[in-house]
Amino acid sequence: MCRIVIAAEVGVYAEGLGLGLANHELDVAGTATDAVETMRLVREHGPDVLLIDMGMPAGLSVLRVITAEHPTVRVLALAIEETEDMVIACAEAGVAGFVPRDARVAEVASIARDAALGRAECSPRIAARLLHRVAVLAASRPEEPAPGDALTRREAEILSLIDDGRSNKQIALELCIEVATVKNHVHNILSKLQVSRRSEAAARVRSSRAEPLRA
């Protein structure tokens, strides 16, 4: 049976929700109306799920502490203010799911059971905010350089000659440098492109520069 602790600022609300969830075969270990009592109940009972009303003072702080100190406890955020900042703050704090304000007791019980099994739950509005933040982060992430972009001018020149099938000796003669110098450049090229063979280095750069096929 799923064991749950309920934290909400209004005691009557917490107790009423607890009675309702007990009627849906959840083991309600206790209810709390402040951060200190919430922490005590979690430490004492080790619940599967903590259902916390995010309108409770220090609710977000409690969420962070619980997820850090008790990683096996799934924390559900109840009645969250569905702003992007608050949704992201809860997600970053490790919340296991969100319970909408208009959820019925049976729905809360179902969400709690899913959370205990590791399944996340959130409304379409919250999902949209999470996806939007992911998109923003992806757009702001610097693009990874294409293979060859990190090469020096000399290395790129040598790689072009490798692609033409030239040996180290032929490259040295053409560029008027020592064979040992060519070998050093080749070693750096392979290291930068993270390949082990000259042919792989040339092929990788060729493929990165190839234009996509057009219909």
Long-range contacts (C-beta under 8 A, 24 or more apart in sequence): 1-25, 1-26, 1-27, 2-26, 2-27, 2-48, 2-49, 2-112, 2-113, 2-116, 3-27, 3-28, 3-29, 3-45, 3-46, 3-47, 3-48, 3-49, 4-28, 4-29, 4-47, 4-48, 4-49, 4-50, 4-51, 4-112, 5-29, 5-30, 5-31, 5-32, 5-38, 5-41, 5-42, 5-45, 5-47, 5-49, 5-50, 5-51, 6-30, 6-31, 6-32, 6-50, 6-51, 6-52, 7-31, 7-32, 7-33, 7-37, 7-38, 7-41, 7-50, 7-51, 7-52, 7-53, 7-56, 7-59, 7-62, 8-32, 8-33, 8-52, 8-53, 8-55, 8-56, 8-78, 9-33, 9-34, 9-53, 9-55, 9-56, 9-57, 10-53, 13-53, 14-53, 17-51, 17-105, 17-108, 20-105, 20-108, 20-109, 21-105, 21-108, 21-109, 21-112, 23-105, 24-105, 24-106, 24-109, 25-109, 26-109, 26-112, 26-113, 34-58, 35-61, 35-62, 38-62, 38-66, 39-65, 39-66, 42-66, 42-70, 42-73, 43-70, 46-70, 46-72, 46-73, 47-73, 48-72, 48-73, 48-74, 48-115, 48-116, 49-73, 49-74, 49-75, 49-76, 49-96, 49-112, 49-115, 49-116, 50-74, 50-75, 50-76, 51-76, 51-78, 51-99, 51-108, 51-112, 52-76, 52-77, 52-78, 53-78, 53-79, 54-78, 54-79, 54-80, 54-81, 54-86, 54-90, 55-79, 55-81, 60-86, 60-89, 60-90, 60-93, 63-90, 63-93, 63-94, 63-95, 64-93, 64-94, 67-93, 67-94, 67-95, 68-94, 74-115, 74-116, 74-118, 76-111, 76-112, 76-115, 76-121, 78-108, 80-126, 82-123, 82-125, 82-126, 82-129, 83-129, 84-129, 84-132, 84-133, 87-126, 87-129, 87-130, 87-133, 88-129, 88-130, 88-133, 91-130, 96-120, 97-121, 97-122, 98-122, 98-123, 98-126, 146-208, 146-209, 147-193, 147-204, 147-205, 147-207, 147-208, 148-193, 148-204, 148-205, 148-208, 148-209, 150-192, 151-189, 151-192, 154-185, 155-185, 155-188, 155-189, 155-192, 158-182, 158-185, 158-186, 158-189, 159-189, 159-201, 159-202, 159-205, 162-186, 162-189, 162-198, 162-201, 162-202, 163-202, 163-205, 163-206
